[in-house]
Amino acid sequence: MNSPLASSTPSSSAPAIATPAAAPSAEDFDAVLKGGAWAILPQFGVIDANGDDAASFLHSQLTNDIQHLDVTGARLAGYCSPKGRLLASFLTWKTGDTIRMLLSKDVQAGVQKRLSMFVLRAKAKLTDDTDKLLVVGLAGDVRGALARVFDALPDGVHVKVDDPAGTLIRMPDAAGRLRYLWVGPKDAVEAKLASLEGLLKPVSPAVWDWLDIRAGEPRITQAVSEQFVPQMVNYDVLGGVNFKKGCYPGQEIVARSQYRGTIKRRTALASVAAGLDAARPGAELFHSEDPGQPCGMIVNAAAAPEGGVDLLAEIKLAALESGSVHLGAADGPALRILPLPYALPAEV
């Protein structure tokens, strides 16, 4: 299904919607890296939770502390199977009495249905509010333009501000550029976006996927659902797991991996000279010295400005110590491992 994207020539009342190309143009990347840009992000869905028990219910299901989620911040969280494997990853925050969860659109329906099965007697209701809201990513030199819309801008990562035009969340920088997520009522956001014409360039939503990869923040999509324990995608480092909270599905396995020194796989940032048809989420990776079995899997992939594909890859730590890692087979295109924008703990 094609994704809606605002064109570069919005109407006077709201941005026009067009179908994006499969990969961003050079101009799209330049807009972010040399100026400021925004993109409507149809790759995300939204689940809203309401009710007296909404926070306690989600606290018992997700990997992070939802019970004490405050009104000024957003948190990463995961939803695991009983085997501790991630079914979905979220950015979650409070807006009024609602707990809002942003996740990959392709897993939303299944995750919402599964979570709803466990509500039972809890006073909590989960609603798909994707069609009522607009999710917009902004990156680059965007603070001046955003100051025309919001009275205050969040400074810290995952800090947020609320406004009649929606919620603005500061996201981790990527490629040395500032990033913000703006989520709000569709009509209100569209009206405000029209006022940014000439200040920021609308670009392909695939640019945001590339920026997420460069920020080192994995996103669980349908292609990799149930493949990874949270630590395999660095969710413990990124603050997506609270090891002091109570039980949730898969909690014993996640905790055992953390405290018994059994984390032997991590997610690395890499690039590869290949197309997105081959370098896709779920594609297997092989080590030059052990061609008979995969050593890892692509978590997320996106077209890169200089050509080829940038990706986040879950890999055996031992495979990064020597030799080379290849896409699809031991004689496939070689991955070039890049430094993550954060440090991983030393594994034992």
N, C-alpha and C positions, 0 to 999 in steps of 0.2 A: 504494500500500500504506500503510495507516495505521500510525502510529508508536506504540510503547508509551510510556506516560507514567505515572509514579507519581501516584496520586491524593493528595488532601489528608488521607485517613484510612487510613494504613498499618495493616496487621495487626500483631500483636505480634511476628511472626517476620521479616517482610520487607514492603517497600512494596507496596501493591496496584498493579496495572497497569490503566490505562484508556486510552481513545482520546482524544487531544486535539482541541479545536476547531481550525478552520482558522487562526484568529488568536488570539493571547493575549488574555486578558481584562484589563480595567483593573486588576483585583486582582493579576494576574500581574506587570504592570509595577510596580505599587506595592510589591509584595513585594521586588523588586530595588532600587528607587530609594529606598524608605523603610525597608527592613529588610534581611533576608537571605533568599536563596532558592536552590533547587537544581532541576536538571532532568536526567532521563535523556535522553541525546542519541542517538537511533537514526539520525540523519542522517549519522553517522560510521561508517566501517568500519576494521578494523585488519588490517594485513599484518605478520606477524612474520618476520624473517629470522634464520636460525641457520646455524651452520657455520663452519669455520676461515676461509673466504674471504668471509663475509657482508659484512664492513665494506669490504673492498677492492672487492668486486663492486658494492655500492651506491655507493661513491665514484666508480666509473667510469660510473655511470648518472645520478646526480642532480646538481643544480646546486650543492649545498653540500658541505662537507668532512665526510664520514661516517667517513673513516679515523681522524680524531682526535676523534671525538665522545666527550666524557668522561661519567663516570657521574653528574655533578651537574647537567647541563644538557640542555635540549632545543633543537632547531634547526628552523627552517623550511627546506624544500627543495622544489624542483620537479623534475618529470620531463618532458623536452621531446622533441618529435619531431625528426627530422633537420633540419627547417626552423626549429628554435628556438622552436616554439610549445608552450605548456604543455599537456600531456596530463593532468596532475594536480598538486596541491599537497599537501604533507605537513607535519605536525609529527612529528619523529622524535627518538627518544631510546633510550638503552640501559637495559635492565632485566635484570640478571644477565648471561647470555651472549647474550641476545636483543637485536636491534635492532628496535625497534617503530616502525611507521609508521601514523599516523592520517591518514585522507583521507576525502573525500566518499564515502559508501556507493554512490552511483550510478555511480561510475567504478571502483570497487575491482576487480571481477572482470576487466574489460578490462585494467586496468593490471597486475594481478598476472600475468595470462596473458602480456602483452607482455614484462614484466620476466623472467619465467621462461624465455622463448624465448632469452634472451641469457646465461643462467647457464652453459650449455655444460659445460666441464670444471671450473668453479669449485666448490669445496666449500661450497655455499650452498643453502639450501632456503627457499622462501617459502611461508608458510602463512596461510590466512585464519582468524584466531582471533577474529573478531568475536563469534561465538556463545558463546565461553568467557568473554568479558570484558564488563564494564559500563563505559560511558563516561558520566561525570556532570559537568555544569558547575555551578559554584557562584559566586554573585555577590552583592555587597552587603556587609553587615555579617556576615561568615561566619567570621572568624578564631576567635572564641571557641568556636563549635560545632566547627570543624575541630580545635581543640586537644584535644577529647575523643577524637578518632580517631587523630590523628597526634602523635607525640612532639615533632616539630619541623615548622615551616611554612617553605616557601621564601619568601624576601623579594624577590629580584630577578626581573625578567621572564624567563621561560623557564628559571628555576632550578627544580630538582625535588628531591623527597625520595622515598625508597622505604621501604615498610613492608609487613608481611604483608597489609595491607588494600589494597595497590596502590601506584601512583605518583601523587603530587600535584605538579602543575606550576602555577607562577604564570604567569598569562596577562596580556597587556597590559590595563591598566585600560580601562573603557569607560563613558561617561557619568559619569565621576568615581567609579566604583565598582570595588572590588577584584574580581578574577576568578581562579578556579582551575579546572583540569581534574583530575579524579580518574579514573584508569583502573586497573582491577584485576579479579581473579577474580570472576565474577558472584556466587557465594554469599557471599564475604567482604564485597564491597561492599554487597550487599543487607542483610546482618546489621548492618553499621555504620550504614547509612542509617536503619534502624529506630530506632536510638538517638538520631537527630537530630529525631525527632518532637516538635513543639512548639517547637523552637528555630529551625528554618528552614522556609519554606513551599515545597512542591513546586509547580513551575510548568510551563507549556508549553515544550517544547524550542524553539519558534519564538522565544522571548525570547532564547535564546542566539544565534540567527542575527542578531537585531537588535543585540545587544551586539558581535558580531564586526564588523558593519558600522560601528558607532560607534567601534570600535577601529581602523578602517581596515585590517583584515587580510582581503584577498580570499581566497576559497576557490574553487578550480576544480571545477565540477560538470559533469555531462554536457552541459548546455545551452551551455557556453562552452569545452568542451575543444577544444584546437588553435586557439584564436582569438588568443592573446596571447603575445608575447615577454615574459619575466619582468619587464622594466622597465616594460612597459605597465600592470602591476598592482602597481607599486611594490615588487617583490620585492627589488630591489637595495637600496632604502632600509631595508626591513624585515629585512635580514640573511639573506635566503633564497638569495643567490648568492655564491659565493666565486670571485673573479676570479683567484685565484692558484693554484687547484688544476688538476689535469690535465684531459684531455679527457673529455667526456660528450656524448651526442647533442645536436646543436644548438649546441655550445659556441662554434664560430667565429662564428655569427650573433649570439649573445648578447654575445660580447666585442666584435664589430665595432660593435654598437649602442651599447655603453658608451663606447668609446674614440674613435669617429669623430663623436661629437656628433649622432647620428641619432635620438635619443629625442625624438620629436615628439608622443608620446601618453603620457598618464599616467592614473591612476585618481583620481577625485575623489569626495568624500562629498557626497551631495545628498539632497533630499527632493522628493516630488512628490505632488500631490493626485490620486491615482489608486488603483485597486485592484490587487491582486497578479495578477489575470488579465491586465492590460495591462502593469504595471510588473514584468516577470519577467526572470530571467536570459536573456540572448540577445536581448532586445528592442532594436531600433535607436533611436538618438537623432539628431535633426536640428537644425541651426542655423538661426536666423531669417533669416540673410543668405545661406544656401546650401541652399535646400529640396530641391534635386535629388538630393542624395546624403547618406548618413548621416555624421555626424561622430563617432559613438561607439556604445557598446553597454553595456547593463547587465550587470555582472558578478555581483552578488548583490543581493537585495532582501528586505525583511522589513517586516511591519506595524509602524507606529510608534505610540508611546503616545498622541500627540495626534491620531491619525488619519492617513490617507494611508500612504505608503510611504517608508521611508528606504532608500537604495541606495548601492552603490559602482558608479561608472560610468567605464569607460575612454573617454576623450574626447581629441580633438585639442587640444593646448595652445592653439593659435590660436583655437579656438572659445570659450575661456574669457576671452579678452581683451576682447571686445565682443559686443553682441547678447545673444541668449538661446538656451538649449538646450531642446529639446522632446522629449517622448516620442512615438514612433510616426510623427510627421510634423511639419513646420515649424509647423503650426497646432494641434498637440497640446498636452497639459498641459505647462506650463513647469516646468523643474527649478529648485529653489532650491539653489544651491551653498553648502555649509557648510564651515567650516574643518576640515581633517584634524587629528588629534591629534599629528601629527608634521610636520616640515618636508620639503619636496621640494627637491632640489638645483636651482640655477638652470641651466636648459638653454640651450645655445648654438645 
